[in-house]
Amino acid sequence: MAKTLALMLLGTGSDVGKSLVVAGLCRAFKRRGLAVAPFKPQNMSNNAAVTRDGGEIGRAQALQAKACGLTPHTDMNPVLLKPQSETGAQVVVQGKVWGSARGAEYQALKGRLMPAVLDSYSRISARVDLMLVEGAGSASELNLRQGDIANWGFARAAQVPTVLVGDIDRGGVIANIIGTHRLISTEDRAILRGFLINKFRGDTSLFDSGSALIQRETGLRDLGIIPFFPAARDLPAEDVLALDQQDAAAASADASAGGKRVKIAVLRLGRISNFDDFDPLAAEPGVDLVFVQPGEVVPTDADLVILPGSKATLADLAFVREQGWDIDIAAHVRRGRRVLGICGGYQMLGTHVADPDGIEGPPAEAAGLGLLDVQTVMKGPKTLVEISGTDAQSGQAVAGYEMHMGVTKGTAVPMLRLGPDGAADGAVQGLVSGCYLHGLFAADGFRAAFLRALDPALQSTLAFDQRVESTLDDLAAHFEAHLDLDAFLALAKAG
């Protein structure tokens, strides 16, 4: 493998903040003048991003690429698992759909994907000074160690030194770090160099004895403590677990806070995907964005109901009916309120959805919600494209990406005009609209016009992309202040 400086961050558990730590380090070292690139050998997420080279990667790697000032590339996340059911997932290799596998099947075949992983790593690392690699899940899942390509297996194959990230916010961080160190094999332990503590609240000096204990028991280098960074909520989240925590926080907050002029309800589908589509709406001071959880009714005071993307449209269409949301949506429209569907949600709003070849599961078909005069047939190839255009109603520019299986046809008026030829996308029928374009709300002009249509008094001044860039800069400064970044580089050199 190339001798580019590299360091891999492994977690003591899932959702300890690895993705955010890598993003912050990427921006911090970029600000120091280094050419930096992110890498995650294997990711599992239905929140994906389309790359300019025509593939898809995990959303976290797209954010990390942005932190590096790079265009996202499929080599940054060569294996992406996109759950389609409780036991199975679509397997994407170097940006393209490779097939589908149930959990046990994937464990048996994952080792065969290591050559592709190392090939992608070699290409990316050859172009930069420093590689920052993110592991997946917990580094101590010994039942998954055989054939591993996500954590120790990759680190040893690529000869990349590693660091453990522990989350003190959830408790047990000392046991997690020391326990991980003791559980892993001698060979894996040989490439483990240090540890850091994430999400600390309060006086960090209170953990001095804890850090000393970890060092004494493991011999690992203490790389510092990252105090809790509240502005992390302004950056795109990748996992549904993060969405769960966001919902819990919202439930405990005062949803009737002053200044909220518009209420937007997003249905929390069982296989929700690309929910970062709504981050720009959540960032709007005048918008109260809520995710309607299973078992809840659609709020009667919502100005807009959104059906988001789905990894399994027919399954989630059935889920909508199981929750009674179809009845709520029909009542919402009768009250003169608007509905929007994006990608899978757009497909559900039509009159019929068919999957004759079993692309998303067993071959099946079902009546749609009947709010748009369009019909969808699931078939390949998968559409993966970055694209821009205009909103047919407001004339405002939109940009984003399409990521879907299936072809939708009908007689409704198009919602968008996309590409150099102004091709029709989506549909508008009275108060109901839908389209395939993910990321459209990131366009400031379109979002402002869209919100004015809901409430003319809502005047948006948010520059969303600038906000993300500023937050990444603030995160980098936060890391400079609280971590020993010179030690990070020294450990990378040691590899």
Secondary structure as UniProt FT lines:
FT   STRAND          5..11
FT   TURN            14..15
FT   HELIX           18..31
FT   TURN            32..33
FT   STRAND          36..39
FT   STRAND          42..44
FT   STRAND          48..50
FT   TURN            52..53
FT   STRAND          56..58
FT   HELIX           59..68
FT   HELIX           74..76
FT   STRAND          79..83
FT   STRAND          88..93
FT   TURN            94..95
FT   STRAND          96..102
FT   HELIX           103..109
FT   HELIX           110..113
FT   HELIX           114..125
FT   TURN            126..127
FT   STRAND          130..134
FT   TURN            139..140
FT   HELIX           142..144
FT   TURN            146..147
FT   HELIX           152..158
FT   STRAND          162..167
FT   HELIX           168..170
FT   HELIX           173..183
FT   HELIX           186..189
FT   TURN            190..191
FT   STRAND          192..200
FT   HELIX           204..207
FT   HELIX           208..218
FT   STRAND          221..227
FT   HELIX           230..234
FT   HELIX           240..252
FT   TURN            255..256
FT   TURN            258..259
FT   STRAND          262..267
FT   TURN            270..271
FT   STRAND          272..273
FT   HELIX           275..278
FT   HELIX           279..283
FT   TURN            285..286
FT   STRAND          287..292
FT   TURN            294..295
FT   TURN            300..301
FT   STRAND          304..307
FT   STRAND          309..310
FT   HELIX           313..323
FT   HELIX           325..334
FT   TURN            335..336
FT   STRAND          338..342
FT   HELIX           344..349
FT   STRAND          352..355
FT   TURN            356..357
FT   STRAND          364..367
FT   STRAND          374..377
FT   STRAND          383..391
FT   TURN            392..394
FT   STRAND          397..404
FT   STRAND          407..410
FT   STRAND          416..418
FT   TURN            419..422
FT   STRAND          423..425
FT   STRAND          427..429
FT   TURN            430..431
FT   STRAND          432..435
FT   HELIX           440..442
FT   HELIX           444..454
FT   TURN            456..457
FT   HELIX           464..482
FT   HELIX           485..494
//
